[in-house]
Amino acid sequence: MVCSLIPKPMNEKQRRFAEAYAANPNATEAAKAAGYSGRTARSQGQRLLTNADIQKYIKDLQEENAAERIATMTDVKIFWSDTMNDKELKRSDRLKASELLAKSAGAFLHIGKSTDDEDFILGEHDGEDVVIYMPNLDSAESCQLPPETEVEE
């Protein structure tokens, strides 16, 4: 009885089923693609989906595929640049691409004054307004560094 608790490694058909299911989550079609009989593919597919090892392998494959499909910020900037420079596209699409590219580079930050005369930058970050306060660097006092303190050893 103890031997039945030790999980068996997946066989080739199970591995093919998991790979087919990860690509197209239809248990019947995945079972057929793995080589199971068309007559029993539906029940085999449902049974295979209850196997913990197969579930984990499917999850790992899906996460790996998702990571490959997610665009990096560089991919997005390249797309915006290509769109902006494509003379065949509508001017409005090209302008929108240039606006998004400029925003991603921080070109639309607005500098203003607060009530206590400190400079601040108003911009956007992840769809939320962000205010960054900056010290007034016009006065000599704000540029002075604090005196160094000696550290006792």
Backbone bond lengths (Angstrom), bond angles and torsions (degrees), N, CA, C in turn:
res aa  C-N    CA-C-N  psi(-1)  N-CA   C-N-CA  omega(-1)  CA-C   N-CA-C  phi
1 M - - - 1.437 - - 1.521 111.52 -
2 V 1.306 118.67 -34.88 1.456 122.22 -178.63 1.524 110.21 -63.90
3 C 1.317 118.57 -34.19 1.458 122.18 -178.25 1.521 111.96 -63.34
4 S 1.321 118.73 -28.50 1.460 120.41 -178.44 1.530 112.05 -72.40
5 L 1.326 118.23 -15.89 1.455 121.54 179.29 1.526 112.24 -80.63
6 I 1.310 116.99 -18.98 1.462 120.84 179.55 1.520 108.34 -79.76
7 P 1.355 117.29 120.69 1.464 118.79 -177.22 1.523 111.49 -67.75
8 K 1.320 114.85 139.08 1.460 120.31 176.61 1.521 108.20 -85.34
9 P 1.310 117.98 145.13 1.467 118.81 175.98 1.533 109.27 -67.13
10 M 1.314 115.48 154.02 1.465 119.61 179.69 1.513 109.96 -66.70
11 N 1.325 115.44 142.56 1.457 118.83 173.98 1.532 108.62 -86.86
12 E 1.322 116.65 177.94 1.468 121.61 -175.01 1.530 112.25 -63.42
13 K 1.340 116.83 -40.62 1.468 120.01 179.38 1.534 110.87 -63.91
14 Q 1.315 116.66 -40.91 1.464 120.45 179.20 1.532 110.51 -65.35
15 R 1.316 116.04 -40.49 1.468 121.10 178.77 1.543 109.87 -63.28
16 R 1.339 116.28 -44.81 1.468 119.98 178.28 1.527 110.91 -63.47
17 F 1.348 116.74 -38.73 1.461 120.77 177.21 1.534 110.21 -60.26
18 A 1.323 116.34 -48.50 1.468 120.84 -178.40 1.527 110.86 -61.06
19 E 1.318 116.76 -42.23 1.467 120.72 -179.50 1.530 110.99 -66.59
20 A 1.333 116.73 -40.88 1.465 120.43 177.98 1.527 110.59 -67.67
21 Y 1.316 117.16 -39.62 1.464 121.29 -179.63 1.528 110.88 -68.39
22 A 1.326 117.58 -37.67 1.461 121.03 178.77 1.526 110.40 -64.34
23 A 1.324 117.11 -34.48 1.469 121.37 179.39 1.525 111.76 -77.04
24 N 1.342 116.85 -36.86 1.464 121.66 -178.25 1.526 107.20 -145.49
25 P 1.337 118.63 100.23 1.466 121.09 -172.69 1.528 114.40 -71.29
26 N 1.325 114.72 70.16 1.458 122.29 173.77 1.521 105.31 -131.87
27 A 1.339 116.82 108.88 1.463 121.82 -172.51 1.530 112.44 -60.33
28 T 1.324 117.47 -40.82 1.469 120.66 -178.73 1.527 110.49 -64.74
29 E 1.336 116.47 -48.62 1.467 120.25 -179.64 1.521 111.34 -65.44
30 A 1.326 117.31 -37.16 1.465 120.76 178.74 1.531 110.54 -65.90
31 A 1.324 116.76 -38.70 1.463 120.29 178.54 1.519 110.70 -65.50
32 K 1.338 116.96 -41.48 1.469 120.07 176.77 1.524 110.63 -62.72
33 A 1.351 116.51 -43.74 1.465 120.70 -179.47 1.522 111.37 -64.34
34 A 1.329 116.74 -28.94 1.459 120.86 180.00 1.522 112.60 -79.66
35 G 1.341 116.49 -11.15 1.455 119.29 177.57 1.511 114.78 108.50
36 Y 1.333 118.25 6.04 1.461 120.31 176.50 1.528 108.95 -77.17
37 S 1.310 116.42 154.00 1.460 123.05 -178.75 1.523 110.33 -60.86
38 G 1.326 116.18 140.16 1.460 121.13 177.25 1.513 112.51 -60.39
39 R 1.333 115.50 -29.67 1.460 121.04 -178.94 1.531 111.24 -70.82
40 T 1.336 117.71 -32.44 1.465 120.84 -177.13 1.535 112.31 -111.88
41 A 1.314 117.52 5.92 1.470 121.35 -173.25 1.531 112.03 -59.73
42 R 1.309 117.43 -39.56 1.468 119.77 -178.35 1.525 111.15 -62.71
43 S 1.313 117.02 -51.16 1.476 120.11 -178.49 1.528 111.30 -68.70
44 Q 1.338 117.14 -37.50 1.469 119.94 177.84 1.527 110.38 -63.89
45 G 1.350 116.14 -42.94 1.457 120.24 -179.99 1.520 111.82 -60.46
46 Q 1.336 116.39 -44.97 1.464 120.21 179.05 1.526 111.11 -64.79
47 R 1.317 116.48 -40.36 1.470 120.51 179.22 1.520 110.91 -64.92
48 L 1.333 116.77 -42.45 1.462 120.57 -178.79 1.529 111.94 -64.95
49 L 1.331 117.05 -31.97 1.465 120.15 179.62 1.521 113.13 -69.28
50 T 1.322 117.59 -13.83 1.467 120.37 177.98 1.527 111.66 -88.35
51 N 1.314 118.01 -9.32 1.466 122.75 -179.29 1.534 108.98 -76.66
52 A 1.329 117.51 122.87 1.469 122.62 -176.24 1.523 112.24 -61.57
53 D 1.327 117.39 -40.21 1.471 119.94 -179.77 1.532 110.60 -65.32
54 I 1.304 116.50 -40.10 1.466 120.97 179.20 1.523 109.32 -67.98
55 Q 1.333 117.44 -41.96 1.460 120.86 177.64 1.526 111.28 -58.90
56 K 1.329 116.37 -43.89 1.466 120.08 -179.50 1.526 110.68 -65.98
57 Y 1.322 117.13 -41.95 1.466 121.06 179.97 1.533 110.27 -64.45
58 I 1.332 117.05 -41.31 1.474 120.85 177.74 1.530 109.44 -62.45
59 K 1.319 117.18 -45.72 1.468 121.43 -179.90 1.531 110.68 -60.31
60 D 1.328 117.07 -44.94 1.468 121.36 178.95 1.528 111.12 -61.45
61 L 1.336 116.66 -43.25 1.464 121.00 179.02 1.527 111.05 -63.85
62 Q 1.323 117.10 -42.63 1.463 120.72 -179.11 1.529 111.06 -66.23
63 E 1.326 117.35 -39.30 1.467 120.41 177.86 1.527 110.71 -65.85
64 E 1.322 116.31 -40.21 1.465 121.03 178.50 1.528 110.46 -63.56
65 N 1.329 116.52 -44.14 1.467 121.02 178.65 1.522 111.44 -64.43
66 A 1.325 117.00 -39.66 1.466 120.80 -179.99 1.522 110.55 -64.78
67 A 1.334 117.06 -41.09 1.462 120.57 -179.86 1.526 111.01 -63.26
68 E 1.320 117.44 -34.75 1.469 120.88 179.40 1.523 111.51 -72.50
69 R 1.338 117.56 -27.08 1.466 121.00 -176.44 1.520 113.30 -87.18
70 I 1.328 118.42 -17.87 1.460 121.37 -177.00 1.523 109.62 -76.88
71 A 1.326 114.78 127.15 1.466 120.88 -178.45 1.526 110.12 -74.52
72 T 1.309 115.93 141.55 1.451 120.89 173.19 1.524 108.36 -84.36
73 M 1.303 117.91 167.62 1.465 120.89 177.94 1.524 109.89 -63.10
74 T 1.318 117.65 -33.66 1.465 120.85 176.91 1.523 110.26 -63.66
75 D 1.349 117.48 -42.45 1.464 120.98 176.95 1.528 110.93 -58.82
76 V 1.330 116.04 -42.80 1.463 121.01 -178.96 1.525 110.05 -64.89
77 K 1.325 116.83 -44.92 1.468 120.18 -179.52 1.529 111.23 -65.05
78 I 1.314 117.61 -36.94 1.468 121.06 176.62 1.527 109.59 -64.33
79 F 1.334 116.44 -43.29 1.468 120.52 178.31 1.522 110.70 -60.88
80 W 1.344 116.84 -47.32 1.467 120.17 179.38 1.524 110.85 -61.85
81 S 1.326 116.75 -40.13 1.469 120.01 179.17 1.521 111.01 -65.27
82 D 1.316 116.78 -44.95 1.468 120.43 178.30 1.523 111.01 -61.71
83 T 1.334 116.75 -41.84 1.466 121.12 179.00 1.525 110.19 -64.46
84 M 1.315 116.56 -44.75 1.459 121.40 -178.77 1.528 111.49 -61.39
85 N 1.317 117.62 -35.89 1.465 122.04 -175.67 1.523 114.00 -91.98
86 D 1.327 118.23 -3.10 1.462 121.57 -178.74 1.529 110.41 -82.07
87 K 1.318 117.23 103.76 1.470 123.03 -176.20 1.537 112.16 -66.70
88 E 1.327 118.05 -15.02 1.466 122.04 -179.54 1.530 111.93 -78.58
89 L 1.316 117.58 -20.54 1.469 121.32 -177.38 1.524 111.11 -81.51
90 K 1.340 114.42 162.97 1.465 119.52 177.07 1.526 109.53 -64.64
91 R 1.326 115.16 147.82 1.462 120.55 -179.69 1.538 110.59 -59.44
92 S 1.326 117.92 -38.66 1.472 120.52 -179.03 1.535 111.25 -62.92
93 D 1.325 117.60 -38.50 1.465 121.12 177.88 1.526 110.73 -67.11
94 R 1.329 115.80 -40.27 1.461 120.64 179.41 1.527 110.90 -66.99
95 L 1.342 116.79 -39.81 1.463 120.41 178.28 1.527 111.25 -66.42
96 K 1.333 116.67 -40.61 1.468 120.14 178.68 1.527 110.25 -63.12
97 A 1.335 116.69 -41.78 1.470 120.29 178.29 1.522 110.14 -62.73
98 S 1.333 117.50 -41.22 1.464 119.76 179.53 1.528 110.96 -66.81
99 E 1.336 116.73 -36.94 1.466 120.79 177.84 1.533 110.61 -63.69
100 L 1.334 116.79 -46.77 1.463 120.68 -179.90 1.522 111.44 -63.77
101 L 1.324 116.28 -39.70 1.463 120.58 177.94 1.524 110.52 -63.99
102 A 1.338 116.57 -43.82 1.460 120.53 179.34 1.528 111.35 -65.41
103 K 1.341 117.45 -40.79 1.462 120.46 177.98 1.521 111.15 -61.95
104 S 1.335 116.23 -40.49 1.462 119.19 -179.11 1.528 111.70 -65.85
105 A 1.347 115.88 -22.40 1.467 120.55 178.49 1.525 111.73 -93.07
106 G 1.349 117.62 -0.58 1.453 121.10 178.22 1.512 114.31 83.10
107 A 1.325 118.53 23.14 1.460 121.77 -176.04 1.518 113.68 -75.17
108 F 1.317 119.39 -16.66 1.462 120.96 -175.99 1.515 112.56 -110.20
109 L 1.314 117.04 46.37 1.459 121.33 175.07 1.520 107.44 -92.46
110 H 1.329 117.89 135.87 1.456 122.92 -177.68 1.516 109.00 -107.25
111 I 1.330 117.17 125.42 1.455 121.70 179.46 1.525 107.72 -98.03
112 G 1.319 116.42 132.10 1.462 121.45 -179.77 1.510 110.53 -142.09
113 K 1.322 117.13 -172.68 1.469 122.97 179.45 1.524 108.63 -117.34
114 S 1.319 116.10 139.98 1.452 120.75 175.55 1.525 108.41 -87.97
115 T 1.338 116.88 178.35 1.464 120.45 -178.75 1.524 112.12 -65.86
116 D 1.323 118.63 -28.87 1.464 120.57 178.81 1.533 111.26 -95.82
117 D 1.321 116.85 23.04 1.463 124.95 172.23 1.536 113.70 67.11
118 E 1.327 118.06 23.71 1.463 120.75 174.00 1.521 108.40 -93.60
119 D 1.334 115.96 145.35 1.457 119.86 176.94 1.527 109.23 -74.70
120 F 1.321 115.86 150.16 1.459 120.61 173.10 1.516 108.91 -145.95
121 I 1.327 115.40 159.03 1.460 122.45 176.84 1.520 106.95 -114.26
122 L 1.317 115.45 128.89 1.456 120.36 177.10 1.516 107.34 -109.74
123 G 1.304 117.22 123.17 1.457 121.19 -179.33 1.503 110.22 -147.83
124 E 1.312 115.32 -164.35 1.458 120.70 178.17 1.512 109.04 -125.14
125 H 1.332 115.21 145.90 1.460 121.61 175.81 1.517 107.26 -143.95
126 D 1.308 116.33 115.44 1.465 121.95 179.68 1.529 111.80 54.55
127 G 1.329 116.91 40.46 1.440 120.56 176.21 1.515 115.03 80.77
128 E 1.343 118.35 -0.20 1.455 121.39 179.70 1.521 108.64 -113.50
129 D 1.329 116.05 146.14 1.454 119.50 176.02 1.523 109.12 -70.41
130 V 1.324 115.79 140.03 1.449 122.04 -179.64 1.520 107.49 -129.68
131 V 1.317 117.24 133.02 1.456 121.60 175.89 1.516 107.50 -116.61
132 I 1.331 116.45 125.98 1.453 121.69 179.54 1.526 107.19 -115.30
133 Y 1.325 117.36 116.42 1.464 121.10 179.66 1.517 108.80 -84.84
134 M 1.337 115.06 140.60 1.463 121.22 -178.94 1.521 108.29 -123.90
135 P 1.327 117.65 140.17 1.470 119.13 178.22 1.522 109.87 -66.74
136 N 1.312 116.21 152.28 1.455 121.54 177.13 1.526 107.57 -75.93
137 L 1.309 117.76 111.08 1.460 121.71 -176.08 1.523 112.45 -94.64
138 D 1.344 117.26 7.27 1.456 119.91 179.31 1.517 112.19 -75.68
139 S 1.318 117.72 -28.61 1.462 119.79 -177.85 1.518 110.33 -88.76
140 A 1.322 115.37 150.10 1.468 121.33 -178.96 1.515 110.91 -67.84
141 E 1.357 116.82 -30.96 1.461 120.09 -178.00 1.524 111.84 -62.36
142 S 1.320 116.90 -38.01 1.467 119.23 -176.30 1.517 112.31 -73.19
143 C 1.340 117.45 -16.75 1.457 120.45 -179.16 1.520 112.44 -90.98
144 Q 1.348 117.82 -12.24 1.453 120.34 -177.99 1.516 110.32 -76.47
145 L 1.306 114.58 140.17 1.457 120.38 176.77 1.515 109.08 -87.57
146 P 1.307 118.86 150.87 1.471 120.65 177.94 1.517 109.63 -66.53
147 P 1.339 117.64 150.63 1.473 119.51 179.17 1.531 110.30 -61.32
148 E 1.309 114.64 146.39 1.465 118.94 179.77 1.515 110.11 -73.26
149 T 1.300 115.10 141.75 1.470 119.66 178.02 1.513 107.63 -109.13
150 E 1.306 114.13 144.04 1.466 118.98 179.58 1.514 109.04 -84.95
151 V 1.299 115.12 141.27 1.448 121.08 -179.55 1.516 108.53 -103.53
152 E 1.321 116.63 125.80 1.458 120.71 178.39 1.520 109.28 -79.38
153 E 1.300 115.23 138.91 1.457 118.91 179.31 1.482 112.01 -104.16
